[in-house]
Structures are given as structure tokens and as C-alpha cells.
Amino acid sequence: MDKKTQRLVLVAKIVLLVFLMVFSFLVASTKSTELPLYKNSVQTLDDSKSMVMKVTGATLGMSVLITFLPDDYATPLADSLADMNKYFILMLGMIFFEKLLLTMGVPVVFRFIIPVALIVLLAHLLTQKTIFKIIASKILTLALVLVLVVPLGTSISKYMCENYMSYVDETITVAEEGSELVEEYSDTSTPDKSFYEKVSGFFNSAIEGVKDLFNYYKTIIERFINSIVIMIVAYCVIPVLTFVLLLWILNQLFQFETFKDKGASFRHEIEKMISKRTIKIEDSEELEE
């Protein structure tokens, strides 16, 4: 390839990079979130938030049910419910972060991160320095991960955990029905029946004493714990693993050098240049002598 052709290719690459920078900054940053891929992800996150809020409301209703137990029985159950609150906060925080990354982060990626990567890549074309190419590749990889991680995470979570969410729905239904039955009981007065006879009739179970009622509540709380485990896996674990796995796959796919390796090779090149210059200086001194 002659010099004229090389210059034309270089100019074409520069024009393409400038076009991509302008397109990313002006068009992609404003229109990307309107794509069906991101709209579906936002809807999935809203559904996940609703699910967490329903479970939270059901646990509050369960706390009302526990007030019918004596303190010795109610205390361990109340402690279990209190421990669940931190997991609800964790899941809601993760869902909020993912939604924020979609609605605010993706436009920022297209408006700033990708143009910066293209500018660094342009510097590589003009200077032919490998360090600029490596930096641009890593920035583009990070941008690609940020753009794809939430849609991939929500899709994988929905695919893997959809069947288990029916268990969570059943737990919410059982808890809500129990709360409604107790509210109905509290509004009625049937002095000819004992408390446990009334509760037994409402819940269609053989509740003849406080221990049986305690076991009934214990079973529901165990269902809550199982439901929380399912939601933590779906809403927290899978998104994090998706991010790590996607980042690893992209690095393996493009076989990027690490900055540490590049720094070592860069130091090696500097040492070679210094040694060559030292040899030249010594040769010049010998000629002068």
C-alpha cells in the first residue's frame, strides 16, 4: 500500500471516528432509552419493585397477627420479621440502582464515555502509540458492559427465576388472607367460642392452643424466608454475576493486555532506548579521543 492510499485510509478512519463521536453524543444519548430492549428492562424492574413491596406489606400484616400471641412466643417471631427488613432494603436499593443505571447511566455512557474512548482511539491513529489503543479498548469495554449489563441481568433473572416466583406469590396470598381473616375475627364477637376455636375455624386448621398458633405463624415466616432467598438470587446475585461474567467474557474475547503488562513492556522499551543512547554517547566519546 503506497503512502497516498495509506493517507486516504487514515483520513477515512478519522472521519468515521468523528462521525461516531457526534452520533453517540447527539443521537444515541437521547434515543437509546427508548429502545424496546431498555423499555422492557425498566418494566421488569418495576415489576420486581412491586413484588418486593408486596412481600414487605405482607410481613407488616404478619406482625399484626403476632400480637395475638403471648410475649414469650411472639418475641422470636417478631425478631425474625425485623431481620427481614434489611434484605428488603438491599433488594430495593439494588433495583433502584439498576433502574438508575438504565435511565441515567446509559445516556451518560453514550454522551461522555464512548466519545472519550473514540477520542483516545483517534489519538492512537495519529500517534501510532499502542498505549492509546489499549486505553480506548478498555474504555469501550467498560461502556459496553454498562450498556448491556442491566438488560442481560433482567432477562437472565426472569428466565431462571420465573417459575420460583409463583412460590413468592403464594406466600403473599397466604399472608394476606391470614391478615384479612384476623381482621374479620377482630370485628366479630362470638362469646360462645374460645379464641383458638375461632382462629381454627378461620384458618381451617386444628389450632387448639398457643403452641399450635405459634407453629402456624412459624410456617408462614419460613415461607417468607424462602421467598426472600429467591428474590435475593433474582434481584441481587444474578445481576452482579452477570456484570462480572460479561466483563470477563469481553476481556477474554478481545484478549486485552493489562495495564501491568503494558507498563512492564513500556519500561522495557525505555530501558532499551536508554541503553542505545548510552552506547551512542560512549562511541562519540571514543571518536573524540
RODO-2510 file (C-alpha; in nm, 4 decimals, decimal comma):
residues 289
     n   res          X          Y          Z
     1     m     0,0000     0,0000     0,0000
     2     d     0,1521     0,3313    -0,1098
     3     k     0,1627     0,6455     0,1043
     4     k    -0,1279     0,8109    -0,0756
     5     t    -0,3553     0,5139    -0,0114
     6     q    -0,2424     0,4977     0,3499
     7     r    -0,3309     0,8644     0,3953
     8     l    -0,6740     0,8111     0,2409
     9     v    -0,7377     0,5161     0,4733
    10     l    -0,6230     0,7216     0,7719
    11     v    -0,8494     1,0122     0,6743
    12     a    -1,1422     0,7740     0,6278
    13     k    -1,0849     0,6257     0,9745
    14     i    -1,0634     0,9723     1,1294
    15     v    -1,3855     1,0814     0,9576
    16     l    -1,5589     0,7628     1,0756
    17     l    -1,4459     0,8158     1,4356
    18     v    -1,5608     1,1789     1,4307
    19     f    -1,8992     1,0713     1,2897
    20     l    -1,9365     0,8060     1,5618
    21     m    -1,8479     1,0620     1,8310
    22     v    -2,1101     1,3067     1,7052
    23     f    -2,3718     1,0322     1,6627
    24     s    -2,3080     0,8942     2,0107
    25     f    -2,3135     1,2392     2,1728
    26     l    -2,6173     1,3839     1,9959
    27     v    -2,8368     1,0902     1,8895
    28     a    -2,7618     0,7726     2,0846
    29     s    -2,7505     0,9544     2,4195
    30     t    -3,1078     1,0813     2,3751
    31     k    -3,2730     0,7923     2,1902
    32     s    -3,1115     0,4852     2,3442
    33     t    -3,3506     0,4543     2,6402
    34     e    -3,6487     0,4497     2,4007
    35     l    -3,5381     0,1180     2,2517
    36     p    -3,7631    -0,1841     2,3344
    37     l    -3,4641    -0,3536     2,4979
    38     y    -3,4438    -0,0858     2,7675
    39     k    -3,8184    -0,0303     2,7981
    40     n    -3,8704    -0,3999     2,8719
    41     s    -3,5916    -0,3906     3,1305
    42     v    -3,7483    -0,0902     3,3045
    43     q    -4,0846    -0,2692     3,3132
    44     t    -3,9200    -0,5789     3,4601
    45     l    -3,7538    -0,3689     3,7302
    46     d    -4,0864    -0,2024     3,8129
    47     d    -4,2472    -0,5450     3,8481
    48     s    -3,9618    -0,6552     4,0735
    49     k    -4,0082    -0,3473     4,2900
    50     s    -4,3816    -0,4191     4,3188
    51     m    -4,3058    -0,7762     4,4235
    52     v    -4,0675    -0,6624     4,6982
    53     m    -4,3195    -0,4065     4,8230
    54     k    -4,5929    -0,6716     4,8347
    55     v    -4,3749    -0,9011     5,0420
    56     t    -4,2874    -0,6089     5,2686
    57     g    -4,6558    -0,5302     5,3168
    58     a    -4,7316    -0,8952     5,3872
    59     t    -4,4662    -0,9071     5,6601
    60     l    -4,6201    -0,5982     5,8195
    61     g    -4,9556    -0,7745     5,8199
    62     m    -4,7899    -1,0759     5,9762
    63     s    -4,6520    -0,8574     6,2538
    64     v    -5,0120    -0,7692     6,3413
    65     l    -5,1005    -1,1377     6,3601
    66     i    -4,8143    -1,1987     6,6018
    67     t    -4,9706    -0,9612     6,8534
    68     f    -5,2276    -1,2342     6,9289
    69     l    -4,9519    -1,4484     7,0787
    70     p    -4,8117    -1,4162     7,4303
    71     d    -4,4816    -1,2312     7,4569
    72     d    -4,2742    -1,5454     7,5096
    73     y    -4,3916    -1,6800     7,1741
    74     a    -4,4201    -1,3508     6,9884
    75     t    -4,0656    -1,2258     7,0598
    76     p    -3,8685    -1,4751     6,8428
    77     l    -4,1160    -1,4353     6,5578
    78     a    -4,1009    -1,0572     6,5819
    79     d    -3,7200    -1,0724     6,5773
    80     s    -3,7324    -1,2842     6,2615
    81     l    -3,9576    -1,0325     6,0908
    82     a    -3,7334    -0,7457     6,1998
    83     d    -3,4295    -0,9197     6,0493
    84     m    -3,6076    -0,9356     5,7133
    85     n    -3,6197    -0,5579     5,6787
    86     k    -3,2512    -0,5251     5,5867
    87     y    -3,2972    -0,7686     5,2984
    88     f    -3,5919    -0,5697     5,1653
    89     i    -3,3798    -0,2548     5,1778
    90     l    -3,0966    -0,4346     4,9979
    91     m    -3,3249    -0,5570     4,7197
    92     l    -3,4962    -0,2211     4,6757
    93     g    -3,1571    -0,0490     4,6674
    94     m    -3,0306    -0,2896     4,4007
    95     i    -3,3439    -0,2452     4,1891
    96     f    -3,3204     0,1338     4,2223
    97     f    -2,9528     0,1252     4,1204
    98     e    -3,0274    -0,0863     3,8119
    99     k    -3,3098     0,1435     3,7081
   100     l    -3,0892     0,4474     3,7639
   101     l    -2,8180     0,2855     3,5509
   102     l    -3,0714     0,2347     3,2724
   103     t    -3,2430     0,5718     3,2784
   104     m    -2,9419     0,7919     3,3636
   105     g    -2,6289     0,5808     3,3205
   106     v    -2,6857     0,4623     2,9631
   107     p    -2,7300     0,8183     2,8274
   108     v    -2,4140     0,9233     3,0163
   109     v    -2,2238     0,6340     2,8577
   110     f    -2,3243     0,7418     2,5066
   111     r    -2,2770     1,1131     2,5767
   112     f    -1,9381     1,1047     2,7520
   113     i    -1,7683     0,7650     2,7951
   114     i    -1,7928     0,6415     2,4353
   115     p    -1,6845     0,9781     2,2830
   116     v    -1,3847     0,9869     2,5198
   117     a    -1,2888     0,6341     2,4113
   118     l    -1,3163     0,7374     2,0457
   119     i    -1,1006     1,0447     2,1095
   120     v    -0,8334     0,8238     2,2658
   121     l    -0,8602     0,5875     1,9674
   122     l    -0,8185     0,8889     1,7384
   123     a    -0,5030     0,9772     1,9278
   124     h    -0,3782     0,6249     1,8570
   125     l    -0,4361     0,6708     1,4835
   126     l    -0,2472     0,9984     1,4811
   127     t     0,0445     0,8933     1,7013
   128     q     0,0513     0,5138     1,6468
   129     k     0,1161     0,4663     2,0188
   130     t    -0,0130     0,1332     2,1466
   131     i    -0,0955     0,2688     2,4922
   132     f    -0,3777     0,4818     2,3454
   133     k    -0,5244     0,1778     2,1716
   134     i    -0,5219    -0,0229     2,4944
   135     i    -0,6835     0,2589     2,6945
   136     a    -0,9516     0,3118     2,4277
   137     s    -1,0246    -0,0619     2,4164
   138     k    -1,0689    -0,0800     2,7930
   139     i    -1,2948     0,2269     2,7992
   140     l    -1,5088     0,0835     2,5194
   141     t    -1,5283    -0,2483     2,7029
   142     l    -1,6483    -0,0737     3,0182
   143     a    -1,9038     0,1221     2,8140
   144     l    -2,0318    -0,1965     2,6506
   145     v    -2,0663    -0,3660     2,9897
   146     l    -2,2572    -0,0701     3,1357
   147     v    -2,4909    -0,0589     2,8372
   148     l    -2,5703    -0,4323     2,8336
   149     v    -2,5438    -0,5461     3,1966
   150     v    -2,8934    -0,4474     3,3153
   151     p    -3,0889    -0,5776     3,0127
   152     l    -2,8935    -0,9040     3,0242
   153     g    -2,9295    -0,9301     3,4026
   154     t    -3,3065    -0,8758     3,3998
   155     s    -3,3528    -1,1204     3,1103
   156     i    -3,1447    -1,3937     3,2749
   157     s    -3,3153    -1,3374     3,6102
   158     k    -3,6592    -1,3562     3,4536
   159     y    -3,5698    -1,6719     3,2605
   160     m    -3,4124    -1,8562     3,5551
   161     c    -3,6400    -1,7485     3,8408
   162     e    -3,9803    -1,7058     3,6774
   163     n    -4,1033    -2,0476     3,7926
   164     y    -3,9931    -1,9793     4,1519
   165     m    -4,1817    -1,6501     4,1679
   166     s    -4,5094    -1,8420     4,1892
   167     y    -4,3938    -1,9592     4,5340
   168     v    -4,3440    -1,5962     4,6364
   169     d    -4,6923    -1,5073     4,5089
   170     e    -4,8405    -1,7958     4,7069
   171     t    -4,6635    -1,6776     5,0218
   172     i    -4,8013    -1,3256     4,9767
   173     t    -5,1512    -1,4637     4,9193
   174     v    -5,1369    -1,6838     5,2299
   175     a    -5,0117    -1,3974     5,4476
   176     e    -5,2684    -1,1504     5,3142
   177     e    -5,5523    -1,3963     5,3596
   178     g    -5,4390    -1,4620     5,7157
   179     s    -5,4339    -1,0901     5,7908
   180     e    -5,7813    -1,0425     5,6443
   181     l    -5,9175    -1,3334     5,8466
   182     v    -5,7782    -1,1972     6,1701
   183     e    -5,9235    -0,8546     6,0917
   184     e    -6,2577    -1,0215     6,0302
   185     y    -6,2226    -1,2062     6,3596
   186     s    -6,1459    -0,8864     6,5474
   187     d    -6,4676    -0,7284     6,4127
   188     t    -6,6904    -1,0142     6,5244
   189     s    -6,7977    -1,1164     6,8727
   190     t    -6,8927    -1,4777     6,9404
   191     p    -6,8623    -1,5288     7,3164
   192     d    -6,9724    -1,8907     7,2950
   193     k    -6,6426    -1,9883     7,1284
   194     s    -6,2907    -1,9704     7,2612
   195     f    -6,0173    -1,7713     7,0849
   196     y    -5,8473    -2,0801     6,9438
   197     e    -6,1775    -2,2263     6,8201
   198     k    -6,2413    -1,9070     6,6263
   199     v    -5,8896    -1,8977     6,4831
   200     s    -5,9104    -2,2673     6,3961
   201     g    -6,2302    -2,2065     6,2042
   202     f    -6,0860    -1,9088     6,0198
   203     f    -5,7632    -2,0792     5,9151
   204     n    -5,9194    -2,4237     5,8568
   205     s    -5,6570    -2,5888     6,0762
   206     a    -5,6561    -2,7639     6,4126
   207     i    -5,5432    -2,4774     6,6338
   208     e    -5,6194    -2,5789     6,9894
   209     g    -5,3619    -2,3814     7,1817
   210     v    -5,0985    -2,1137     7,1682
   211     k    -4,8317    -2,3631     7,0614
   212     d    -5,0306    -2,4632     6,7527
   213     l    -5,0863    -2,0981     6,6648
   214     f    -4,7152    -2,0340     6,7109
   215     n    -4,6330    -2,3205     6,4711
   216     y    -4,8794    -2,1785     6,2186
   217     y    -4,7054    -1,8415     6,2265
   218     k    -4,3662    -2,0123     6,2165
   219     t    -4,4604    -2,1933     5,8949
   220     i    -4,5612    -1,8697     5,7263
   221     i    -4,2397    -1,6979     5,8353
   222     e    -4,0407    -1,9896     5,6916
   223     r    -4,2196    -1,9289     5,3629
   224     f    -4,1172    -1,5631     5,3874
   225     i    -3,7540    -1,6622     5,4400
   226     n    -3,7624    -1,8902     5,1359
   227     s    -3,9248    -1,6141     4,9331
   228     i    -3,6560    -1,3669     5,0378
   229     v    -3,3837    -1,6108     4,9306
   230     i    -3,5490    -1,6451     4,5888
   231     m    -3,5748    -1,2685     4,5466
   232     i    -3,2171    -1,2053     4,6610
   233     v    -3,0917    -1,4503     4,3983
   234     a    -3,3159    -1,2966     4,1312
   235     y    -3,2669    -0,9289     4,2131
   236     c    -2,9144    -0,9135     4,3594
   237     v    -2,6988    -1,2195     4,2908
   238     i    -2,7798    -1,2707     3,9213
   239     p    -2,7252    -0,9011     3,8238
   240     v    -2,3851    -0,8953     3,9979
   241     l    -2,2789    -1,2261     3,8428
   242     t    -2,3968    -1,1007     3,5030
   243     f    -2,1744    -0,7937     3,5347
   244     v    -1,8686    -0,9990     3,6345
   245     l    -1,9298    -1,2654     3,3695
   246     l    -1,9900    -1,0119     3,0921
   247     l    -1,6748    -0,8207     3,1810
   248     w    -1,4736    -1,1443     3,1878
   249     i    -1,6128    -1,2640     2,8532
   250     l    -1,5323    -0,9358     2,6795
   251     n    -1,1798    -0,9344     2,8168
   252     q    -1,1279    -1,2949     2,7065
   253     l    -1,2842    -1,2270     2,3686
   254     f    -1,0604    -0,9328     2,2846
   255     q    -0,7588    -1,0548     2,4842
   256     f    -0,6763    -0,7108     2,6242
   257     e    -0,3391    -0,6569     2,7838
   258     t    -0,3467    -0,5486     3,1431
   259     f    -0,2014    -0,2143     3,2397
   260     k     0,0540    -0,4002     3,4465
   261     d     0,1792    -0,5970     3,1458
   262     k     0,1747    -0,2885     2,9320
   263     g     0,3665    -0,0951     3,1944
   264     a     0,6316    -0,3654     3,2042
   265     s     0,6739    -0,3603     2,8275
   266     f     0,6792     0,0187     2,8314
   267     r     0,9569     0,0190     3,0906
   268     h     1,1428    -0,2358     2,8806
   269     e     1,1240    -0,0077     2,5764
   270     i     1,2519     0,2871     2,7800
   271     e     1,5423     0,0810     2,9101
   272     k     1,6314    -0,0204     2,5537
   273     m     1,6240     0,3431     2,4405
   274     i     1,8431     0,4483     2,7337
   275     s     2,0925     0,1708     2,6650
   276     k     2,1124     0,2637     2,2959
   277     r     2,1679     0,6295     2,3796
   278     t     2,4363     0,5354     2,6309
   279     i     2,6164     0,3303     2,3647
   280     k     2,5982     0,6221     2,1199
   281     i     2,7416     0,8610     2,3782
   282     e     3,0250     0,6211     2,4568
   283     d     3,1009     0,5772     2,0836
   284     s     3,1087     0,9546     2,0319
   285     e     3,3425     0,9984     2,3243
   286     e     3,5772     0,7311     2,1824
   287     l     3,5803     0,9052     1,8436
   288     e     3,6635     1,2379     2,0065
   289     e     3,9537     1,0788     2,1863
***
